[in-house]
Amino acid sequence: MRLFDGQRAWVVQRISALLLLVLLVLAVLALPFASPLDFSAWRAFAGGVLGGPLIALLFGALCAHAWVGLRDIVLDYIQPRGLRLAVLSLIAVVLLGVLVRVLLSLAAAALST
């Protein structure tokens, strides 16, 4: 069985969408009760025991969701195999770069608090 066949891609898309929805609802419900947000408040939240993992989960789900959606678009509309591979590789590198940058920023926030 291939790593990202149609059924697995469908499951990843649905689970990541559900995670994004739950995290968005939690953020909307918590926002009215939060103190005014500035850089130091965000840094403290990102470096905290709860905030860091939630942000990492958010960006992990976002990258997984984006990967499956963009992969499906590329597979449907780009026919030359070489170009398809190049575009998929570029998308993977960008999404991985975003995820690594977020994790490094969270680690830096955790170490500074």
C-alpha positions as CSV (number, residue, x, y, z in Angstrom):
1,M,0.0,0.0,0.0
2,R,1.4,3.4,-0.9
3,L,2.2,6.0,1.8
4,F,-0.4,8.5,0.7
5,D,-3.1,6.6,-1.3
6,G,-6.6,8.0,-1.7
7,Q,-8.0,6.6,1.5
8,R,-5.1,7.7,3.8
9,A,-5.1,11.1,2.2
10,W,-8.9,11.4,2.9
11,V,-8.4,10.4,6.5
12,V,-5.5,12.8,7.0
13,Q,-7.5,15.6,5.5
14,R,-10.5,14.9,7.7
15,I,-8.5,14.5,10.9
16,S,-6.5,17.7,10.3
17,A,-9.7,19.6,9.5
18,L,-11.3,18.4,12.7
19,L,-8.2,19.4,14.7
20,L,-8.1,22.9,13.0
21,L,-11.8,23.4,13.8
22,V,-11.4,22.4,17.5
23,L,-8.4,24.6,17.9
24,L,-10.1,27.5,16.2
25,V,-13.2,27.1,18.4
26,L,-11.0,27.0,21.5
27,A,-9.2,30.1,20.5
28,V,-12.5,32.0,19.8
29,L,-13.9,30.9,23.1
30,A,-10.8,31.9,25.0
31,L,-10.2,35.2,23.3
32,P,-12.8,37.3,25.3
33,F,-11.3,36.1,28.6
34,A,-7.7,36.8,27.6
35,S,-5.8,39.9,28.7
36,P,-4.7,42.3,26.0
37,L,-2.2,40.5,23.8
38,D,1.2,42.0,23.1
39,F,4.5,40.4,22.1
40,S,5.5,39.4,25.7
41,A,2.1,37.9,26.3
42,W,2.3,35.8,23.1
43,R,5.9,34.8,23.9
44,A,4.8,33.7,27.4
45,F,1.9,31.7,26.0
46,A,4.1,30.1,23.3
47,G,6.7,29.1,25.9
48,G,4.1,27.8,28.3
49,V,3.3,24.2,29.1
50,L,-0.1,24.4,27.3
51,G,0.5,27.0,24.6
52,G,3.6,25.5,22.9
53,P,2.0,22.1,22.3
54,L,-1.2,23.7,21.1
55,I,0.6,25.9,18.6
56,A,2.7,23.0,17.4
57,L,-0.5,20.9,17.0
58,L,-2.1,23.7,15.1
59,F,0.7,24.1,12.7
60,G,1.2,20.4,12.3
61,A,-2.5,20.0,11.4
62,L,-2.3,23.0,9.1
63,C,0.7,21.6,7.2
64,A,-0.8,18.1,6.9
65,H,-4.1,19.6,5.7
66,A,-2.3,21.9,3.2
67,W,-0.1,19.0,1.9
68,V,-3.0,16.7,1.2
69,G,-5.0,19.5,-0.5
70,L,-2.2,20.8,-2.6
71,R,-1.0,17.3,-3.5
72,D,-4.5,16.4,-4.8
73,I,-4.5,19.6,-6.9
74,V,-1.1,19.0,-8.3
75,L,-1.9,15.3,-9.1
76,D,-5.1,16.4,-10.9
77,Y,-3.8,19.3,-12.9
78,I,-0.1,18.8,-13.6
79,Q,0.5,16.0,-16.0
80,P,4.2,15.9,-16.9
81,R,5.7,13.6,-14.2
82,G,8.9,15.7,-13.9
83,L,7.1,18.9,-13.4
84,R,4.7,17.2,-11.0
85,L,7.6,15.9,-8.9
86,A,9.3,19.3,-8.9
87,V,6.1,21.1,-7.7
88,L,5.4,18.5,-5.1
89,S,9.0,18.7,-3.9
90,L,8.8,22.5,-3.6
91,I,5.5,22.3,-1.7
92,A,7.0,19.7,0.7
93,V,10.1,21.8,1.3
94,V,8.1,24.9,2.0
95,L,5.6,23.2,4.3
96,L,8.4,21.4,6.1
97,G,10.3,24.7,6.4
98,V,7.3,26.4,7.9
99,L,6.9,23.6,10.5
100,V,10.5,23.5,11.4
101,R,10.5,27.4,11.8
102,V,7.5,27.2,14.1
103,L,9.0,24.5,16.2
104,L,12.3,26.4,16.5
105,S,10.4,29.5,17.5
106,L,8.5,27.6,20.1
107,A,11.7,26.1,21.5
108,A,13.2,29.5,21.7
109,A,10.2,30.8,23.5
110,A,10.2,27.9,25.9
111,L,13.9,28.4,26.7
112,S,13.5,32.2,27.3
113,T,10.7,31.9,29.8
